[in-house]
Amino acid sequence: MFKELMKKIVKTIDSHRVYQEATGNSLLKVLFDKGLTGEYLSFFKMNAILGEHRTLFNMYIPKKRGGYTEVDLVFIHETGIYVVESKNYSAWIYGNGEQKDWTQVFPNGKEYSFYNPIKQNEVHIRALQHVLPALPPNLFINLVVFSERCQLKEIEFTQERTYVMKRPELKELLLKLIKYQKVIFTPAQIQAMYDALKQYEQVDERIVQEHRESVQKYQR
């Protein structure tokens, strides 16, 4: 029992070290930022998956028609490329794969709309395909991960290679997916993709601001 506890502690320390080296975000910053907390917890679960893999965070990927799109997390595994859109929301969530907007409903009856996260992550995947043109579309998996604090109500969609879940379900889903997937990437290929995408992690503040302005313009 003590050995298992020590293994978990070492794994936790190692996971945070990898995350902090990649993002520059300290544990204190993660604890006080809901968005980063969700991202980190998703990474923590994915990092425990067996097999060769690398992870990238908060990338600003150039889109084919100009501008940038922000990708929360990309998990490059030997069985495919798992693209995560992390939503650290609470309350009840309603949505359909074809709708433009989904709805967040609080106990007091207040409702808020937000852009369909499936479609949002499809934009991310198209941008990744643009910068990694040699990869066929069926190697990308669309993962929309909500906080454990919400309840997913009447979520319906028909898109292939797409999954919507709460964060506690992420590891189990990945284990099921990976169990039935063939190994398609060698360690060298994984490293090559990681190196190609790494440049989009730590981008110039001008690019970040440009993206924020485009999002605000879209939301008006």
Secondary structure, DSSP 8 states (H G I E B T S, - for coil): -HHHHHHHHHHHHHHHHHHHHHH---HHHHHT-HHHHHHHHHHHHHHTS-SSEEEEEEEEEE-TTSSEEEEEEEEEETTEEEEEEEE---EEEEEETT-SEEEEE-TTS-EEEEE-HHHHHHHHHHHHHHHSTTS-GGGEEEEEEE-TTEEEEEEE---TTEEEEEGGGHHHHHHHHHHTS-----HHHHHHHHHHHHTTTS--HHHHHHHHHHHHHHH-
